[in-house]
């Protein structure tokens, strides 16, 4: 029930692991996961979705296959 969520800020949370592919169901304007151990799935569709986010601050880590 978070389909209306537009901003997701996870910075400095101590979270780790991959971002869920289900995030692609959201129309985010901002996604930040800087300074975390969160990784991005290498999935091409997910990477394209990330590139469509206006304000994106990443950890710089892509999940191992």
N, C-alpha and C positions, 0 to 999 in steps of 0.2 A: 504493500500500500504506500510505497514511496515514489510513485510514478511522477509526482509533481516536484520532486526534489530537483533543484537547479544547481546548488553549490554543495560540494562534498570536500571538506578539508580534513585531511588525516595527518598533517604535519606534526612531527615530534610526538607521536603517540606510542611509539614502541611496538607498533604492529609489524608483522612479518608475514611472508607468504605471498601467493599470487593474488592479483586482483581477480574477482570473479567475472567470468564472461557475461553473466547476467546483467552486469552494469550497462551493457550495450542497449538494454531496454529503456534506459533513462536518457532524457534529453538534457544532459548537464551543460551548464554554461561555464562552470569552474570545477576543476578536479586538481587537488594538490595532495601529493604524498611525498613531499620533500623531507629529507632527514628521517626516513623510515627504512625498514628492511623489506618493504613491499616490492614485489617484482611485477613486471608487465608480461602477460602471456604473449608469446611470439606469434600467435594466431594473426593472420593477415587482416581479417575482418576487424579484430579488436584493435590492431595498430591503426587501421584507417579510421575507426571510431575515435580513438584518442586524438588523432590529428584534426578532427573536426571540433574539438573543444576549444572555446575561445581563450580561456585562462587555464593553462596546463603547466603545473610544476611537478616534475617527475623525480623519482629516486635515481633514475639512470640505469636501473637494473632490469634486464630481461630474464624471465624465468628459464631455467634449463629445461630442455625437452624431456 
